[in-house]
């Protein structure tokens, strides 16, 4: 029986580098202090954050009020934003 590559692609999921046991969730609301589009780094309430690659960034600018949610990855020390709401 030949190997079904199409089935393999449909059933394979992308795994995150950090297991759930190393993640601490967070939610922040406040004004954007700084935003770097090239590195996708955002600062809210003096906390440095990095946005996941597929999160839309249209409308982000310094001074804009946002609500962000995500997780702190203990293995890398980074706070990763997975959800973003513009006020």
Secondary structure as UniProt FT lines:
FT   HELIX           5..11
FT   HELIX           20..22
FT   STRAND          23..36
FT   TURN            37..40
FT   STRAND          41..44
FT   TURN            45..46
FT   STRAND          47..51
FT   TURN            53..54
FT   TURN            58..59
FT   TURN            62..63
FT   STRAND          65..73
FT   TURN            74..77
FT   STRAND          78..86
//
